[in-house]
Amino acid sequence: MTALPAAAQEIADSHLAAARSAITAMRATNEFDNILPQAALGLKNELIQQNPNLQGDVNAIVDETALSLASRRGDLEREVALIYARAFTEPELQELAAFYATETGKKVMETAPLMVREIRQSADIWGRGIARDMAQQVAEKLQERVGFNPLENPEGEATPAPASE
């Protein structure tokens, strides 16, 4: 029996529950926790700047309104769960949730941001080294074949190759 893609069928409640469990374990929406507080702070600052004498009222009303809108956070969770449910089967989502509940899964979540940053730094250094080496090798081959070295300036002095770290 072949499973149909989630987009081609109605998504079962159990499938959505598996998606919610996976996104909770993966902390997939945690980065969005500050959207409402930041929006409230921005609105407070804007309104208080326009009407400094209403600071107390503005703070109270914005806080009250923000609290009343907090329940809409569930809308985002549902949308993200639907996105995951369309991309993964229910068993796959259950596997993801189980993995991220393990110590190894938790370690992945804790170390991933630092690892990504370090990987990008390594790729940048590697890329600069490749660019430098390519420029040097091309210059040498052009010098051999046609007597032109693009790394030399018009006075015949060598121009430094792109730096690497």
GROMACS elastic network, one bead per residue, 0.5 to 0.9 nm:
[ bonds ]
;  ai    aj funct       b0    kb
    3     6     6  0.84847   500
    3    89     6  0.83096   500
    4     7     6  0.81797   500
    4     8     6  0.64743   500
    4     9     6  0.70009   500
    5     8     6  0.54702   500
    5     9     6  0.70096   500
    5    86     6  0.70423   500
    5    87     6  0.81034   500
    5    88     6  0.86303   500
    5    89     6  0.80815   500
    6     9     6  0.54548   500
    6    10     6  0.70336   500
    6    11     6  0.62730   500
    6    85     6  0.66188   500
    6    87     6  0.72427   500
    6    88     6  0.78368   500
    6    89     6  0.74012   500
    7    10     6  0.74789   500
    7    11     6  0.79792   500
    7    85     6  0.87227   500
    7    86     6  0.56440   500
    7    87     6  0.85422   500
    9    12     6  0.88791   500
   11    14     6  0.83268   500
   11    15     6  0.63289   500
   11    16     6  0.68756   500
   11    82     6  0.80587   500
   11    85     6  0.73023   500
   11    86     6  0.80379   500
   12    15     6  0.50953   500
   12    16     6  0.64197   500
   12    17     6  0.86279   500
   13    16     6  0.50640   500
   13    17     6  0.60745   500
   13    18     6  0.85823   500
   14    18     6  0.61351   500
   14    19     6  0.85728   500
   14    90     6  0.75974   500
   15    18     6  0.50700   500
   15    19     6  0.62425   500
   15    20     6  0.86712   500
   15    85     6  0.64362   500
   15    89     6  0.74658   500
   15    91     6  0.84844   500
   15    93     6  0.80609   500
   16    20     6  0.61118   500
   16    21     6  0.85035   500
   16    78     6  0.81611   500
   16    81     6  0.60486   500
   16    82     6  0.66795   500
   16    84     6  0.84664   500
   16    85     6  0.61982   500
   16    90     6  0.80245   500
   17    20     6  0.50289   500
   17    21     6  0.61102   500
   17    22     6  0.85808   500
   17    81     6  0.80455   500
   17    90     6  0.87767   500
   18    21     6  0.50261   500
   18    22     6  0.61639   500
   18    23     6  0.86829   500
   18    81     6  0.84639   500
   18    85     6  0.80622   500
   18    90     6  0.60351   500
   18    91     6  0.80173   500
   18    92     6  0.87690   500
   18    93     6  0.55620   500
   18    94     6  0.56663   500
   18    97     6  0.77091   500
   19    22     6  0.50662   500
   19    23     6  0.61531   500
   19    24     6  0.84678   500
   19    80     6  0.83383   500
   19    81     6  0.50190   500
   19    82     6  0.74228   500
   19    83     6  0.86221   500
   19    84     6  0.58846   500
   19    85     6  0.56662   500
   19    88     6  0.82719   500
   19    89     6  0.89515   500
   19    90     6  0.73505   500
   19    93     6  0.56732   500
   19    94     6  0.77366   500
   19    97     6  0.83016   500
   20    23     6  0.52091   500
   20    24     6  0.60135   500
   20    25     6  0.85206   500
   20    77     6  0.74103   500
   20    78     6  0.77675   500
   20    80     6  0.81661   500
   20    81     6  0.53774   500
   20    82     6  0.88040   500
   20    84     6  0.85167   500
   20    85     6  0.89035   500
   20    93     6  0.87500   500
   20    97     6  0.89097   500
   21    24     6  0.51712   500
   21    25     6  0.61780   500
   21    26     6  0.85663   500
   21    81     6  0.88191   500
   21    93     6  0.78101   500
   21    94     6  0.75883   500
   21    96     6  0.87364   500
   21    97     6  0.58759   500
   21    98     6  0.89665   500
   22    25     6  0.51118   500
   22    26     6  0.60153   500
   22    27     6  0.83504   500
   22    28     6  0.84210   500
   22    81     6  0.85546   500
   22    84     6  0.85709   500
   22    93     6  0.57376   500
   22    94     6  0.67346   500
   22    95     6  0.82270   500
   22    96     6  0.56959   500
   22    98     6  0.78736   500
   22   100     6  0.77553   500
   23    27     6  0.57089   500
   23    28     6  0.50124   500
   23    29     6  0.71228   500
   23    77     6  0.84715   500
   23    80     6  0.78538   500
   23    81     6  0.70774   500
   23    84     6  0.80264   500
   23    93     6  0.87788   500
   23    96     6  0.86915   500
   23    97     6  0.75141   500
   24    28     6  0.65991   500
   24    29     6  0.77349   500
   24    30     6  0.85569   500
   24    97     6  0.78628   500
   25    28     6  0.78579   500
   25    96     6  0.80388   500
   25    97     6  0.55159   500
   25    98     6  0.80567   500
   25    99     6  0.84891   500
   25   100     6  0.54359   500
   25   101     6  0.60437   500
   25   105     6  0.87077   500
   25   106     6  0.84317   500
   26    29     6  0.84172   500
   26    96     6  0.80502   500
   26    97     6  0.72677   500
   26   100     6  0.59892   500
   26   101     6  0.83952   500
   26   105     6  0.83127   500
   26   106     6  0.83173   500
   26   109     6  0.70321   500
   27    30     6  0.53405   500
   27    31     6  0.80707   500
   27   109     6  0.80688   500
   28    31     6  0.74253   500
   28    32     6  0.89037   500
   28    80     6  0.83471   500
   29    32     6  0.55776   500
   29    33     6  0.73386   500
   29    76     6  0.82188   500
   29    77     6  0.72668   500
   29    80     6  0.78164   500
   30    33     6  0.54685   500
   30    34     6  0.85321   500
   31    34     6  0.70881   500
   31    35     6  0.85928   500
   32    35     6  0.55582   500
   32    36     6  0.84457   500
   33    36     6  0.71699   500
   33    37     6  0.80337   500
   33    73     6  0.84700   500
   34    37     6  0.53610   500
   34    38     6  0.58348   500
   34    39     6  0.83716   500
   35    38     6  0.52517   500
   35    39     6  0.60465   500
   35    40     6  0.86039   500
   36    39     6  0.50643   500
   36    40     6  0.61229   500
   36    41     6  0.85810   500
   36    66     6  0.68470   500
   36    69     6  0.82121   500
   36    70     6  0.73959   500
   36    73     6  0.88342   500
   37    40     6  0.50537   500
   37    41     6  0.61099   500
   37    42     6  0.85452   500
   37    63     6  0.89316   500
   37    66     6  0.74772   500
   38    41     6  0.50451   500
   38    42     6  0.60455   500
   38    43     6  0.85144   500
   39    42     6  0.51076   500
   39    43     6  0.61333   500
   39    44     6  0.85494   500
   39    66     6  0.86787   500
   40    43     6  0.51434   500
   40    44     6  0.60581   500
   40    45     6  0.85855   500
   40    62     6  0.62328   500
   40    63     6  0.71193   500
   40    65     6  0.86645   500
   40    66     6  0.64523   500
   41    44     6  0.50438   500
   41    45     6  0.61380   500
   41    46     6  0.85803   500
   41    59     6  0.89350   500
   41    62     6  0.84131   500
   42    45     6  0.51895   500
   42    46     6  0.61828   500
   42    47     6  0.86297   500
   43    46     6  0.50870   500
   43    47     6  0.60443   500
   43    48     6  0.83707   500
   43    58     6  0.89710   500
   43    62     6  0.76080   500
   44    47     6  0.52645   500
   44    48     6  0.58761   500
   44    49     6  0.83230   500
   44    55     6  0.81196   500
   44    58     6  0.63664   500
   44    59     6  0.62687   500
   44    62     6  0.66857   500
   44    63     6  0.89436   500
   45    48     6  0.52366   500
   45    49     6  0.59683   500
   45    50     6  0.86043   500
   46    49     6  0.52378   500
   46    50     6  0.63900   500
   46    51     6  0.86970   500
   47    50     6  0.50981   500
   47    51     6  0.59960   500
   47    52     6  0.77986   500
   47    54     6  0.83658   500
   47    55     6  0.80870   500
   47    58     6  0.69886   500
   48    53     6  0.75989   500
   48    54     6  0.66259   500
   48    55     6  0.54364   500
   48    58     6  0.69036   500
   48    59     6  0.85089   500
   49    52     6  0.56281   500
   49    55     6  0.88265   500
   51    54     6  0.56075   500
   51    55     6  0.72425   500
   51    58     6  0.88853   500
   52    55     6  0.55377   500
   53    56     6  0.80225   500
   53    57     6  0.89443   500
   54    57     6  0.54012   500
   54    58     6  0.58992   500
   54    59     6  0.84980   500
   55    58     6  0.50932   500
   55    59     6  0.60024   500
   55    60     6  0.85273   500
   56    59     6  0.52585   500
   56    60     6  0.61896   500
   56    61     6  0.85847   500
   57    60     6  0.51636   500
   57    61     6  0.59859   500
   57    62     6  0.83711   500
   58    61     6  0.52637   500
   58    62     6  0.58894   500
   58    63     6  0.83283   500
   59    62     6  0.53375   500
   59    63     6  0.59869   500
   59    64     6  0.84528   500
   60    63     6  0.52544   500
   60    64     6  0.60546   500
   60    65     6  0.85413   500
   61    64     6  0.50574   500
   61    65     6  0.60072   500
   61    66     6  0.84412   500
   62    65     6  0.50742   500
   62    66     6  0.59413   500
   62    67     6  0.85205   500
   63    66     6  0.50758   500
   63    67     6  0.61648   500
   63    68     6  0.86226   500
   64    67     6  0.52589   500
   64    68     6  0.63360   500
   64    69     6  0.88299   500
   65    68     6  0.50366   500
   65    69     6  0.63086   500
   65    70     6  0.87701   500
   66    69     6  0.50946   500
   66    70     6  0.62303   500
   67    70     6  0.51532   500
   67    71     6  0.78777   500
   68    71     6  0.68245   500
   68    72     6  0.85869   500
   69    72     6  0.56206   500
   69    73     6  0.78854   500
   70    73     6  0.57486   500
   70    74     6  0.84992   500
   71    74     6  0.62482   500
   71    75     6  0.82593   500
   72    75     6  0.53477   500
   72    76     6  0.73986   500
   73    76     6  0.54531   500
   73    77     6  0.66289   500
   73    78     6  0.89179   500
   74    78     6  0.61594   500
   74    79     6  0.86407   500
   75    78     6  0.51624   500
   75    79     6  0.62898   500
   75    80     6  0.86992   500
   76    79     6  0.50950   500
   76    80     6  0.61437   500
   76    81     6  0.84562   500
   77    80     6  0.52145   500
   77    81     6  0.60377   500
   77    82     6  0.85954   500
   78    82     6  0.61388   500
   78    83     6  0.86488   500
   79    82     6  0.50775   500
   79    83     6  0.62864   500
   79    84     6  0.87461   500
   80    83     6  0.50069   500
   80    84     6  0.62684   500
   80    85     6  0.84982   500
   81    84     6  0.51238   500
   81    85     6  0.59454   500
   81    86     6  0.85579   500
   82    86     6  0.61037   500
   82    87     6  0.86036   500
   83    86     6  0.52854   500
   83    87     6  0.64098   500
   83    88     6  0.87644   500
   84    87     6  0.50572   500
   84    88     6  0.59150   500
   84    89     6  0.86753   500
   84    93     6  0.79646   500
   85    88     6  0.53235   500
   85    89     6  0.65098   500
   85    90     6  0.71626   500
   85    93     6  0.77496   500
   86    89     6  0.75613   500
   88    91     6  0.80736   500
   88    92     6  0.58280   500
   88    93     6  0.61576   500
   89    92     6  0.51380   500
   89    93     6  0.62619   500
   89    94     6  0.86666   500
   90    93     6  0.51155   500
   90    94     6  0.62344   500
   90    95     6  0.86861   500
   91    95     6  0.62002   500
   91    96     6  0.86572   500
   92    96     6  0.62106   500
   92    97     6  0.86527   500
   93    97     6  0.61492   500
   93    98     6  0.84909   500
   94    97     6  0.51340   500
   94    98     6  0.60900   500
   94    99     6  0.85457   500
   95    98     6  0.50465   500
   95    99     6  0.60302   500
   95   100     6  0.86095   500
   96    99     6  0.51077   500
   96   100     6  0.61453   500
   96   101     6  0.85062   500
   96   105     6  0.89469   500
   97   100     6  0.53385   500
   97   101     6  0.61762   500
   97   102     6  0.89329   500
   98   101     6  0.51918   500
   98   102     6  0.66956   500
   98   105     6  0.84868   500
   99   102     6  0.53783   500
   99   103     6  0.84472   500
   99   104     6  0.75341   500
   99   105     6  0.53788   500
   99   106     6  0.84514   500
  100   103     6  0.76431   500
  100   104     6  0.72927   500
  100   106     6  0.56568   500
  100   107     6  0.86377   500
  100   108     6  0.79848   500
  100   109     6  0.78337   500
  101   104     6  0.81669   500
  101   105     6  0.60268   500
  101   106     6  0.64337   500
  102   105     6  0.50686   500
  102   106     6  0.61774   500
  102   107     6  0.85299   500
  103   106     6  0.50576   500
  103   107     6  0.60933   500
  103   108     6  0.86227   500
  104   108     6  0.62081   500
  104   109     6  0.87566   500
  105   108     6  0.50279   500
  105   109     6  0.64251   500
  105   110     6  0.87544   500
  106   109     6  0.51324   500
  106   110     6  0.62654   500
  106   111     6  0.86547   500
  107   110     6  0.50078   500
  107   111     6  0.59387   500
  107   112     6  0.81243   500
  108   111     6  0.53284   500
  108   112     6  0.55586   500
  109   112     6  0.55114   500
  109   113     6  0.78540   500
  110   113     6  0.72642   500
  110   114     6  0.83361   500
  111   114     6  0.56154   500
  111   115     6  0.60856   500
  111   116     6  0.86418   500
  112   115     6  0.50085   500
  112   116     6  0.59677   500
  112   117     6  0.85418   500
  113   116     6  0.52194   500
  113   117     6  0.62831   500
  113   118     6  0.87090   500
  114   117     6  0.51317   500
  114   118     6  0.61813   500
  114   119     6  0.85483   500
  115   118     6  0.50694   500
  115   119     6  0.59826   500
  115   120     6  0.85397   500
  116   119     6  0.50294   500
  116   120     6  0.61609   500
  116   121     6  0.86369   500
  117   120     6  0.52218   500
  117   121     6  0.63246   500
  117   122     6  0.87185   500
  118   121     6  0.50436   500
  118   122     6  0.61432   500
  118   123     6  0.85588   500
  119   122     6  0.50396   500
  119   123     6  0.60855   500
  119   124     6  0.85720   500
  120   123     6  0.50050   500
  120   124     6  0.61140   500
  120   125     6  0.86544   500
  121   124     6  0.50835   500
  121   125     6  0.62690   500
  121   126     6  0.85249   500
  122   125     6  0.51825   500
  122   126     6  0.60148   500
  122   127     6  0.84482   500
  123   127     6  0.58894   500
  123   128     6  0.85489   500
  124   127     6  0.50539   500
  124   128     6  0.62360   500
  124   129     6  0.86427   500
  125   128     6  0.52400   500
  125   129     6  0.62705   500
  125   130     6  0.86935   500
  125   164     6  0.65544   500
  125   165     6  0.58917   500
  126   129     6  0.50998   500
  126   130     6  0.61711   500
  126   131     6  0.86229   500
  126   164     6  0.81565   500
  126   165     6  0.84271   500
  127   130     6  0.50821   500
  127   131     6  0.61151   500
  127   132     6  0.85456   500
  127   164     6  0.85636   500
  128   131     6  0.50840   500
  128   132     6  0.60976   500
  128   133     6  0.85697   500
  128   162     6  0.73288   500
  128   163     6  0.69239   500
  128   164     6  0.52196   500
  128   165     6  0.75679   500
  129   132     6  0.50756   500
  129   133     6  0.60620   500
  129   134     6  0.84273   500
  129   162     6  0.82294   500
  129   163     6  0.75244   500
  129   164     6  0.50971   500
  129   165     6  0.73531   500
  130   133     6  0.51352   500
  130   134     6  0.59352   500
  130   135     6  0.84905   500
  130   164     6  0.86725   500
  131   134     6  0.51277   500
  131   135     6  0.61168   500
  131   136     6  0.86201   500
  131   161     6  0.88573   500
  131   162     6  0.70479   500
  131   163     6  0.88469   500
  131   164     6  0.85854   500
  132   135     6  0.52154   500
  132   136     6  0.62420   500
  132   137     6  0.86506   500
  132   161     6  0.57753   500
  132   163     6  0.65129   500
  132   164     6  0.68644   500
  133   136     6  0.51099   500
  133   137     6  0.60492   500
  133   138     6  0.84407   500
  133   161     6  0.82575   500
  133   162     6  0.85845   500
  134   137     6  0.51577   500
  134   138     6  0.59241   500
  134   139     6  0.83407   500
  135   138     6  0.52430   500
  135   139     6  0.60020   500
  135   140     6  0.86023   500
  135   150     6  0.86526   500
  135   151     6  0.80039   500
  135   161     6  0.67173   500
  135   162     6  0.77065   500
  136   139     6  0.51216   500
  136   140     6  0.62149   500
  136   141     6  0.87252   500
  136   151     6  0.77372   500
  136   161     6  0.66590   500
  136   162     6  0.89522   500
  137   140     6  0.50930   500
  137   141     6  0.62200   500
  137   142     6  0.85492   500
  138   141     6  0.51349   500
  138   142     6  0.59942   500
  138   143     6  0.84186   500
  138   149     6  0.85767   500
  138   150     6  0.86382   500
  139   142     6  0.51401   500
  139   143     6  0.60472   500
  139   144     6  0.86250   500
  139   148     6  0.76065   500
  139   149     6  0.50663   500
  139   150     6  0.58109   500
  139   151     6  0.63947   500
  139   152     6  0.89712   500
  140   143     6  0.50688   500
  140   144     6  0.62523   500
  140   145     6  0.87405   500
  140   148     6  0.87171   500
  140   149     6  0.68393   500
  141   144     6  0.50111   500
  141   145     6  0.60865   500
  141   146     6  0.83313   500
  141   147     6  0.89752   500
  141   148     6  0.89301   500
  141   149     6  0.84727   500
  142   145     6  0.51845   500
  142   146     6  0.55978   500
  142   147     6  0.64454   500
  142   148     6  0.56271   500
  142   149     6  0.61160   500
  142   150     6  0.80113   500
  143   146     6  0.56836   500
  143   149     6  0.50048   500
  143   150     6  0.83820   500
  144   147     6  0.58845   500
  144   148     6  0.79095   500
  144   149     6  0.88086   500
  145   148     6  0.80146   500
  146   149     6  0.86595   500
  148   151     6  0.89196   500
  148   152     6  0.85188   500
  149   152     6  0.56501   500
  149   153     6  0.86303   500
  149   158     6  0.86120   500
  150   153     6  0.74946   500
  150   158     6  0.88603   500
  150   159     6  0.82332   500
  151   157     6  0.83960   500
  151   158     6  0.56968   500
  151   160     6  0.68166   500
  151   161     6  0.68207   500
  152   155     6  0.76271   500
  152   156     6  0.54524   500
  152   157     6  0.52095   500
  152   160     6  0.83629   500
  153   156     6  0.55169   500
  153   157     6  0.55861   500
  153   158     6  0.62876   500
  153   159     6  0.60375   500
  154   157     6  0.74203   500
  155   158     6  0.88139   500
  156   159     6  0.89646   500
  158   161     6  0.87276   500
  160   163     6  0.78267   500
